């Protein structure tokens, strides 16, 4: 049953893309450059939309949430198990990659694909977040590539610098939370019981631009910004 007083957010991505940096930047406005942890961290804070206060739980995942080709087979199995647990727990997801690291972008693509396969479209909200845009001299992923990937999976896309700009990170998280809140409200409507999950998914698609048809002519643009 949907809890309208809580939104569960999971921050996913490769190691060293700045998952903790963007999370702490959003929560505290402070930037801390170096993080190294094998543990997940759960943060709680309150947000207010239209005079309604909602508790937000943000799970900053450790490196177990991703998998890389150089790991041992057992490590991959453990990473996969962690990821499935995170996906089952979450209602909204921030998939982070570094614009300076093509491998992390490929991992983000894989994570979006897993989310699409494991979650019903009407049950979750996703933000694709490109970090480290201040390091433009080392850029490997252009803005258009991030935009195209977000269109493919019907999710929001923002490109930010956790190191330089709180405003961009804050705007990205606020946009995700507002959409997650809207999804929760739609799921709670009595119409859901009459129409069923597939019809509700179509309604949400019309509102938020989520469309399973990947033909470029049929895809709707989602909120996106490089800031």
C-alpha positions as CSV (number, residue, x, y, z in Angstrom):
1,X,0.0,0.0,0.0
2,X,1.3,3.5,-1.0
3,X,2.4,5.6,2.0
4,X,1.6,9.2,0.9
5,X,3.7,10.6,3.8
6,X,6.9,9.0,2.6
7,X,9.0,8.8,-0.5
8,X,11.8,6.2,-0.7
9,X,14.7,7.3,-3.0
10,X,17.6,5.1,-4.0
11,X,20.8,6.6,-5.4
12,X,22.6,4.2,-7.8
13,X,25.7,4.2,-9.9
14,X,29.3,3.1,-10.3
15,X,32.0,3.8,-7.8
16,X,33.6,7.2,-7.8
17,X,30.8,9.0,-9.8
18,X,29.8,11.1,-6.8
19,X,26.7,9.4,-5.5
20,X,27.5,10.5,-1.9
21,X,28.6,13.9,-3.0
22,X,25.4,14.7,-4.8
23,X,23.3,13.3,-2.0
24,X,25.1,15.2,0.8
25,X,25.1,18.4,-1.4
26,X,21.4,18.2,-1.8
27,X,20.7,17.5,1.9
28,X,23.2,19.9,3.5
29,X,24.4,22.3,0.7
30,X,27.9,21.3,1.6
31,X,30.4,19.6,-0.8
32,X,32.6,16.9,0.5
33,X,34.9,15.5,-2.2
34,X,36.2,12.2,-0.9
35,X,34.0,9.3,0.1
36,X,35.0,5.7,0.6
37,X,32.5,3.2,2.0
38,X,31.4,-0.3,1.6
39,X,28.2,0.4,3.4
40,X,24.9,2.0,2.4
41,X,23.7,5.1,4.2
42,X,20.1,6.0,4.8
43,X,19.2,9.7,5.2
44,X,15.9,11.1,6.3
45,X,14.5,14.6,5.8
46,X,11.2,16.4,5.1
47,X,10.1,18.2,2.0
48,X,6.9,20.2,1.5
49,X,4.9,20.3,-1.7
50,X,1.8,22.5,-1.9
51,X,1.7,22.9,1.9
52,X,1.9,19.1,2.5
53,X,5.0,17.8,4.3
54,X,6.4,14.4,3.2
55,X,9.3,12.4,4.8
56,X,11.9,11.5,2.2
57,X,14.3,8.5,2.8
58,X,17.4,8.6,0.6
59,X,19.4,5.5,0.4
60,X,23.0,6.3,-0.7
61,X,24.1,2.9,-2.0
62,X,27.6,1.5,-1.8
63,X,29.5,0.0,-4.7
64,X,27.6,-3.3,-4.2
65,X,24.8,-1.6,-6.3
66,X,26.9,-1.9,-9.4
67,X,28.8,-4.5,-11.2
68,X,32.0,-4.3,-13.3
69,X,33.6,-6.8,-15.6
70,X,36.8,-7.1,-13.5
71,X,35.1,-8.4,-10.4
72,X,35.1,-12.1,-9.4
73,X,31.9,-14.1,-10.1
74,X,30.9,-14.3,-6.5
75,X,31.2,-10.5,-6.1
76,X,29.0,-10.1,-9.1
77,X,26.3,-12.4,-7.6
78,X,26.4,-10.3,-4.3
79,X,26.2,-7.1,-6.3
80,X,23.2,-8.3,-8.2
81,X,21.5,-9.4,-5.0
82,X,22.1,-5.9,-3.4
83,X,20.8,-4.2,-6.5
84,X,17.5,-6.2,-6.5
85,X,17.0,-5.4,-2.8
86,X,17.5,-1.7,-3.5
87,X,15.1,-1.8,-6.5
88,X,12.4,-3.6,-4.5
89,X,12.8,-1.1,-1.6
90,X,12.8,2.1,-3.7
91,X,10.0,4.2,-5.2
92,X,12.2,6.8,-6.9
93,X,15.7,6.3,-8.3
94,X,18.7,8.6,-9.0
95,X,21.0,6.9,-11.5
96,X,24.4,8.8,-11.4
97,X,27.2,8.7,-13.9
98,X,30.3,10.8,-14.4
99,X,30.5,12.8,-17.6
100,X,34.3,12.0,-17.5
101,X,33.8,8.2,-17.4
102,X,32.3,6.3,-20.3
103,X,32.2,3.0,-18.3
104,X,30.0,4.7,-15.6
105,X,27.7,5.9,-18.4
106,X,27.4,2.3,-19.7
107,X,26.7,1.2,-16.1
108,X,23.9,3.8,-15.9
109,X,22.4,2.5,-19.1
110,X,22.4,-1.0,-17.6
111,X,20.8,0.2,-14.4
112,X,18.0,2.0,-16.3
113,X,17.4,-1.2,-18.2
114,X,17.2,-3.3,-15.0
115,X,14.8,-0.8,-13.5
116,X,12.6,-0.9,-16.6
117,X,12.5,-4.7,-16.4
118,X,12.0,-5.1,-12.7
119,X,9.5,-2.3,-11.9
120,X,6.1,-1.6,-13.4
121,X,6.2,1.8,-15.2
122,X,3.5,3.2,-12.9
123,X,5.3,2.2,-9.7
124,X,8.5,4.3,-9.9
125,X,10.2,7.5,-11.0
126,X,13.7,7.9,-12.3
127,X,16.3,10.7,-12.7
128,X,19.4,10.2,-14.8
129,X,22.1,12.5,-13.3
130,X,25.3,13.3,-15.0
131,X,27.8,14.6,-12.5
132,X,31.2,16.4,-12.7
133,X,30.3,18.7,-15.5
134,X,32.8,21.1,-14.1
135,X,35.6,18.8,-15.4
136,X,34.8,19.7,-19.0
137,X,38.4,19.2,-20.1
138,X,38.0,15.5,-19.2
139,X,34.5,15.0,-20.6
140,X,33.8,11.7,-22.4
141,X,30.0,11.9,-22.4
142,X,28.3,14.8,-24.2
143,X,25.0,16.3,-23.0
144,X,23.2,15.0,-26.0
145,X,24.1,11.4,-25.1
146,X,22.6,11.8,-21.6
147,X,19.5,13.4,-23.1
148,X,19.1,10.6,-25.6
149,X,19.4,7.9,-22.9
150,X,16.8,9.6,-20.8
151,X,14.5,9.7,-23.7
152,X,15.0,6.0,-24.4
153,X,13.8,5.2,-20.8
154,X,11.4,8.1,-20.3
155,X,13.1,9.5,-17.3
156,X,14.2,13.0,-16.2
157,X,17.8,14.1,-17.0
158,X,20.0,16.7,-15.4
159,X,23.7,17.3,-15.8
160,X,25.3,18.9,-12.7
161,X,28.4,19.6,-10.7
162,X,28.2,18.6,-7.1
163,X,31.6,20.3,-6.5
164,X,30.6,23.7,-7.8
165,X,26.8,24.2,-7.7
166,X,24.2,23.4,-5.1
167,X,21.4,24.8,-7.2
168,X,21.6,22.3,-10.0
169,X,21.7,19.3,-7.6
170,X,18.8,20.7,-5.6
171,X,16.7,21.4,-8.7
172,X,17.3,17.8,-9.9
173,X,16.2,16.2,-6.7
174,X,13.2,18.5,-6.3
175,X,12.0,17.6,-9.8
176,X,12.4,13.9,-9.0
177,X,10.5,14.2,-5.7
178,X,7.7,16.2,-7.2
179,X,7.1,13.6,-9.9
180,X,7.4,10.8,-7.3
181,X,4.8,12.6,-5.2
182,X,2.5,12.9,-8.2
183,X,2.9,9.2,-9.1
184,X,1.9,8.3,-5.5
185,X,-1.2,10.5,-5.6
186,X,-2.3,8.9,-9.0
187,X,-1.7,5.4,-7.7
188,X,-3.9,6.2,-4.7
189,X,-6.9,7.4,-6.8
190,X,-10.0,5.1,-6.9
191,X,-9.7,5.0,-10.7
192,X,-6.8,2.6,-10.3
193,X,-9.0,-0.1,-9.0
194,X,-11.3,0.3,-12.0
195,X,-8.8,0.6,-14.7
196,X,-6.0,-1.8,-13.5
197,X,-2.3,-1.4,-13.5
198,X,-1.8,-1.3,-17.3
199,X,-4.3,1.5,-17.8
200,X,-2.9,3.5,-14.9
201,X,0.5,3.1,-16.5
202,X,-0.9,4.6,-19.7
203,X,-2.4,7.6,-17.7
204,X,1.0,8.2,-16.1
205,X,2.7,8.0,-19.4
206,X,0.4,10.6,-20.9
207,X,1.2,12.9,-18.0
208,X,4.9,12.3,-17.4
209,X,6.0,11.3,-20.9
210,X,6.8,7.7,-20.0
211,X,6.3,5.7,-23.2
212,X,7.4,2.2,-23.9
213,X,7.6,2.9,-27.7
214,X,11.3,3.8,-28.2
215,X,10.8,5.2,-31.7
216,X,12.2,8.7,-31.6
217,X,9.1,10.2,-33.2
218,X,6.9,8.9,-30.4
219,X,9.0,9.8,-27.4
220,X,8.1,12.7,-25.2
221,X,10.8,15.0,-23.9
222,X,11.2,14.9,-20.1
223,X,12.6,17.6,-17.8
224,X,16.3,18.1,-18.5
225,X,18.9,20.7,-17.7
226,X,22.7,21.1,-17.6
227,X,23.5,23.4,-14.8
